[in-house]
Amino acid sequence: MATASTTSGGSDDDLSSRTQQSPLASRRAKEQQQKHPSAANRTGRFTQYFPLGYKDGFAQWWANLSPAAAEHAVLSFIPHLQKPPTHSKTGSLPMSDSSSSMPITDDAEHTAAPVTTGTNDPYGPRRWNSNLVQLNGKNRALNEFSVERLGESVEDNLVILHGYGAGLCFFYKNFEGLSRLGGWRLYALDLLGMGRSSRPTFHVKAKDQQGKINEAENWFIDALEEWRLKKKIDKFTLLGHSLGGYMAVAYALKYPGHLNKLILASPVGIPEDPYAINADMPEPEESTLQNEFGQDERDVIKSQSNPNIPDSAKVGDNNNFLNARSKAEAANGTAKSTNNKTTPNAPRRPLPKWLTYLWDANISPFSIVRWGGPLGPRFVSGWTSRRFSHLPPDEAQALHNYSYTLFKQRGSGEYALAYILAPGAFARSPLIRRIAGVGRQTISPSSSSAPASSGTSVSSEVSKPSVAAVSKEHGFPIVLMYGENDWMDVAGGYAAAEKLKEEKQRALKEGGDEAKRLERGESKVVVIKKAGHHVYLDGWEEFNEVIQSEMKDVTASRDGQR
């Protein structure tokens, strides 16, 4: 079995012995200094934003932990799975600053043998797998982590997609809980060009704006469809977070007929903003993006009345399309008093012009980490010290190491973001304009043929259509999830649910009795308490309960149709 201990040239004990002071510990030490300032310990603004010390940052840079080793360390925190499988076909070697590539190794010795948890697993036996799924074309492969229950036939599949710049390990608190249900197999994927998936060169050929958007979306969703065909999966439930949620919608529209349910966890790109869809792409008057880097999760997971949480993070952007949120809250009797205000109490500041320039020039924020050399870990600590501040120190340290090893890799899929989102995290092609079509597409045999990004086609061996003739979707359940203190606009979720309900009513009205019999569409908005944008991590216990309930609903619906 290939694990991080074998791929990084040492044991897990060796890795822990090389671990330096965590950025969370550094930040807490700095906070204590700020509470008791003196001439000797006053800290500068740079240290406040990037709390990892120079010595610790240099030591981490010098240690040069491999992505495979970092992934292995995070997955080791999964309950009942002390030694997770970790293939070493990608990310087995430490990256150099001059050549941060992600080569693919096909040698059998780099394959990870499955790990079975049995006697010590109260929900077992379960088999855990780590694989690299090769796709067509040059340097195209998806990193996959999966778990299935032994002794049961697989009836349903749950596929999880992460957000921008993240990786599948961010769901380490969800894998165990979501794999307890009988008849389900769980997959988590690294998007193409991110995590430990391969990192081919990203480029677009289109000259017009919509063409560029389409190419950027297809980069990810074509790879997902090809993966589905390789795995011979017909129907599945798709869960996407943030950018993964955006791509899940794009996938449902381009490749209809394969989803049982769509779960969007704090998806990016739903609200419509006039600046984002303008070809000139001027700087927006307000920004939500800085909340991802500035909010402290110790505050986010506390009460909504916490004065340290900005009002803008509590109420979203107030892009209240068609008063959808107000209508929904009024209908449910949950409307809150807002003093008749239509704008946030604390409007967000605009993004700096230099950051907007870098965004439009498609200079990735991870480039700064790569260029930073020994300062790279310090730059990353500015995000990880806040993002993981609510977690135990050892888990926060492991996630910091994991994030740094991913951010340092060769730039690839990250360069697609500037074609999809404008500065401020608003979509150039807003999902609010398209989401009504999800679950309402025409299904034809060609819907099952996914062209690869390199211009090649999926092999005929796996591209046989699962649908023999042209048919039409009749809706499927769509769940939009947000954190109670989410910086992503929950109003966009209510607006999307309203659009979906209106489309369902139109379909029922025009379709007659047969349409009513086949109709499966429904939509709802779920808010996870004491959670921010990363709902699966901030409020993981409630998140797991909600997802389990949705999975049981899929099973019950399938059994009812038999």
Protein Blocks (a to p, Z undefined) as FASTA:
>chain_A
ZZfklmnopafklmmmmpccdfklmmmmmmmmmmmgcfklcccfklmmmmccfklmmmmm
mnopafklmmmmmmmmpghilbccddfkbokbccdfklcccdddfbfklpccddddfklm
mkbccdddddddddedehiacdddddddehiacfbdcdddddehiafklmmmmmmmmmmp
ghiacdddddehiajbdcdddddfbfbfklmmmmmmmmmmmmmmmmmmmnopabdcddde
hjlmmmmmmmmmmmghiafbdcdehiehkaccfklmpmklpacfbdfklmmmmpcfklmm
mcfklmklcfklmnonopaghhlmmmmmmmnopaccehhpabdfbdcddddfklmmmmmn
opafklmmmmnmmmmmmmmmmmmmmmmmmpcfklmmmmmmmmmmmmmmccfklmmmmmmp
cghiiafbdfklmmmmgopaccdfklmpccdfkopacdfklmccfbfbdcddebjadddd
ddfklcbdfklmmmmmmmmmmmmmmmmmmnommlmmmpcbdcdddddehiafklmlmmmm
mmmmmmmmmmmmmmmmmmmmZZ
